Structure formats: structure tokens, C-alpha cells
Amino acid sequence: MKIVICLGSSCYNRGNQYVLEAIKKYLNEHNLKDKVDFRGQLCSGNCAQGPVLHINGKTYKEIDENVAIRLLDNLFAANKN
């Protein structure tokens, strides 16, 4: 699984600094750090719709920590089946 979080100034100021910490905590608590390629990028070009998160090539816009955790829960639950 590949997760790319936008860390450009617009997304970061709109809340991706909190999403970043929530995802890092989630991956640690679920022992998934070695199974997920998690990285940041400077700008994804969707500034007006940020915060932005990309998971396996799909773009999620206007997310917050709760949305990010729900996405991860759903994706990892789907991968178990």
C-alpha cells in the first residue's frame, strides 16, 4: 500500500499536520510501518481542495484525521478478506 500526504503549505496549514501525525500513530499502533510506503510530497496541485491524501493512486480531498483513520480502517479491513 502506498500513502502520499500533501505537505505543501496550503494543505499543511489546513490540517494535514494533524493528519500526518494521526497516520504515523495508526501505522505504529497497528504494526503496519513495514507494510506501507508512507511519504510526503510538497504539493499535489489540489490546494483549494486540501488537505489532500493519496492512497494507492486515489486522491482524497478535504480530509481530516478522522476521515484518514476511517479510510485506513476500511482499506486494511478490505485487504484482510
N, C-alpha and C positions, 0 to 999 in steps of 0.2 A: 504494500500500500504506500502511496506517495501523497504526502500532505505538504502543500506550499502555502504559507501565510504571507500576505502582503504586509510589509513593514515600511512602506512608503509613508511619508509624513501625514498624509490625509487619513489613511486607514489606521495608522498608529494612534493618531490623536482622536479618532472616532471610536476607539475601543479595542483595537487589535493588540494593544499591550496587555490587556486583561485576557483576551482570547489566547494569546501566546502562552501565558502562564498557566491557564486552565488546561491547555492541551499538553504541555510538558508534565503537569501534575497527573493528568489522566494516564498518559503513557507510562509514567513511573509506577503509579499505583496498580496498573494492570499488567505490568511486566511486558510491555509492548515496544520498548525503545529499540530493541534489536530487530523488530519485525516491521517497523515503519520508517520510511525515509521522510523525515520531517525537517523542512528547511524554510528559510525566509527568502523573500525577494524584495527588491527596493520598490517597484511599482508594477502593478498588474494592468494599469491603464483603465481601471474602473473606479476612479477616485470619487465620483459623485454617488456611487452605489456602495461605498465601503461602510464598514470593514468587509474585506474580501478574503475568502479562503478557497483554495483549490484542493480537491481530494480526488485522486486518480483521474485528473484531467477535467473534472466537472467543477464549474465555478459556482460558489455560494456567495450571495451578496447580502449586505446589511445584516450581518450576523452579530451575535454577542456570545458570551461564554456559555450560556445555557443552550443556545442553538448548536454551538460547536460540540458540546458534550452529547447532546441528543443525536447529532449526525454520527459521531464516533460510536456511540452505543448501537445504533441501528446498523452501521456498516460492519462492525465486528460481530454482532449477532447474526447477520446475514452470512458472514464468512464461516461461521461455525457449522451451518447447516449443509 
